[in-house]
Amino acid sequence: MTTTAPTTNGRVIALAHYAARALLEGVLTRHGITFEQSVTLRAVSVGGAPVERERLVADVIGSLKADESVARAAVDRLTAAELVERDPAEASRIRLTDAGRRLFEVTTAETAEISARLYAGIPAEDLAVVGRVLNLVTERANAELARTRGTGSA
């Protein structure tokens, strides 16, 4: 009997996303943070330098496709947990605390191990094709969101 590959569509993509996200959320829950807080912590971490609070909120909104209140709440909760703080040199900027940096490093390492297991044995060429397709779908979805929201950008 020959097995054919499933057609790629929104459902297939969503099932993969939610399965992987459930694994990620298991890691995050063990460390006492939410998915939204993790996205926010990552946005502060990747630049290596303090980030303007309003830019951070905008980045989180763009990543999560969430309301502004969700992004602001994530920043506020990370601040209350002393994982991020206002930059003493410029109060409009947010930076990682040492505890925030350690948490980001630990959760990143744990999720990298899981990702390695999930992607093990998949040929690099297949991963490259999937990456190109998903980037294109993301670009188109962002453009559609911008069109339907009337913002002109995503």
C-alpha distance (Angstrom), angle and dihedral (degrees) to the residues before:
residue distance angle dihedral
M1 . . .
T2 3.79 . .
T3 3.78 119.0 .
T4 3.77 117.3 -149.4
A5 3.77 124.7 -154.0
P6 3.80 115.6 -105.1
T7 3.76 118.0 -106.3
T8 3.77 111.3 -100.2
N9 3.77 111.2 -120.3
G10 3.77 139.8 139.2
R11 3.79 92.9 -76.3
V12 3.81 94.2 52.7
I13 3.80 90.7 47.2
A14 3.81 91.9 46.5
L15 3.81 93.0 49.4
A16 3.81 90.8 52.8
H17 3.80 91.0 45.6
Y18 3.79 95.2 50.1
A19 3.80 93.9 44.1
A20 3.81 91.2 52.5
R21 3.80 91.8 41.7
A22 3.81 90.8 53.5
L23 3.81 88.4 56.6
L24 3.81 90.9 47.9
E25 3.78 92.4 48.2
G26 3.80 89.3 52.5
V27 3.81 88.6 58.7
L28 3.80 92.7 44.5
T29 3.81 93.8 47.9
R30 3.81 90.5 54.0
H31 3.80 87.0 56.1
G32 3.80 95.7 44.7
I33 3.80 101.3 -111.7
T34 3.79 135.5 110.0
F35 3.78 130.1 -125.4
E36 3.81 90.3 -105.5
Q37 3.79 91.0 51.7
S38 3.79 90.2 48.5
V39 3.81 91.7 53.4
T40 3.81 88.9 49.1
L41 3.81 93.2 47.2
R42 3.79 89.7 50.6
A43 3.81 91.4 50.7
V44 3.81 89.8 54.9
S45 3.81 92.4 43.4
V46 3.79 102.6 49.9
G47 3.79 96.9 63.5
G48 3.77 94.3 51.1
A49 3.81 89.8 -145.7
P50 3.80 132.3 76.9
V51 3.80 113.3 -77.1
E52 3.79 129.0 -145.6
R53 3.80 107.9 -100.2
E54 3.81 92.8 -131.0
R55 3.82 91.3 49.2
L56 3.81 89.2 49.9
V57 3.81 91.4 51.3
A58 3.81 90.1 48.7
D59 3.82 91.5 49.3
V60 3.80 91.8 51.1
I61 3.81 91.9 47.4
G62 3.80 89.2 50.7
S63 3.79 94.0 47.3
L64 3.79 97.1 45.1
K65 3.81 98.9 30.9
A66 3.78 83.4 -133.7
D67 3.77 135.9 142.5
E68 3.77 119.0 -86.2
S69 3.80 89.5 -112.2
V70 3.82 90.5 62.4
A71 3.80 92.1 52.5
R72 3.80 93.8 45.8
A73 3.80 91.3 47.6
A74 3.81 90.7 52.6
V75 3.82 91.1 51.7
D76 3.80 91.0 46.3
R77 3.82 93.1 49.4
L78 3.80 92.6 48.0
T79 3.81 88.6 49.6
A80 3.81 92.2 48.9
A81 3.82 89.4 49.5
E82 3.82 88.6 51.0
L83 3.79 92.6 -121.3
V84 3.81 91.7 120.9
E85 3.78 130.3 20.5
R86 3.77 142.0 -176.3
D87 3.78 112.0 -85.7
P88 3.83 106.8 -109.3
A89 3.82 89.4 -144.0
E90 3.81 92.8 55.1
A91 3.80 120.3 12.3
S92 3.82 93.6 -156.5
R93 3.80 89.2 66.1
I94 3.81 128.5 80.5
R95 3.79 123.9 -148.9
L96 3.78 136.9 179.0
T97 3.75 120.5 -97.6
D98 3.79 119.2 -140.2
A99 3.82 88.4 -101.3
G100 3.80 90.5 51.1
R101 3.79 91.8 50.1
R102 3.81 91.5 49.8
L103 3.81 91.7 48.1
F104 3.80 91.7 49.2
E105 3.81 91.2 49.3
V106 3.81 93.5 48.0
T107 3.80 96.0 46.7
T108 3.80 91.3 43.8
A109 3.81 91.2 52.2
E110 3.80 92.9 47.2
T111 3.79 93.4 48.7
A112 3.81 91.2 45.2
E113 3.81 88.6 59.2
I114 3.79 90.6 51.7
S115 3.81 91.9 46.5
A116 3.80 90.7 50.9
R117 3.80 89.6 56.2
L118 3.81 92.6 46.0
Y119 3.81 94.3 50.6
A120 3.82 97.0 37.1
G121 3.77 112.9 128.4
I122 3.79 96.5 10.6
P123 3.81 108.1 127.5
A124 3.80 115.3 -112.4
E125 3.81 89.9 -124.7
D126 3.81 91.0 57.7
L127 3.80 91.6 48.4
A128 3.82 89.9 50.2
V129 3.82 91.4 52.6
V130 3.80 92.1 47.3
G131 3.80 90.0 48.5
R132 3.80 92.3 52.3
V133 3.80 92.9 46.7
L134 3.80 94.5 47.2
N135 3.82 91.7 47.1
L136 3.79 89.2 52.4
V137 3.82 92.3 47.9
T138 3.82 89.5 48.7
E139 3.81 92.1 50.1
R140 3.80 91.3 49.4
A141 3.81 93.4 45.8
N142 3.82 90.7 49.3
A143 3.81 90.2 49.8
E144 3.80 90.6 49.0
L145 3.80 91.0 49.1
A146 3.78 90.5 50.4
R147 3.80 90.5 49.0
T148 3.79 94.7 47.9
R149 3.80 93.0 43.8
G150 3.77 91.0 46.3
T151 3.79 93.9 -129.2
G152 3.77 98.4 121.1
S153 3.82 91.1 -138.5
A154 3.77 139.9 57.0
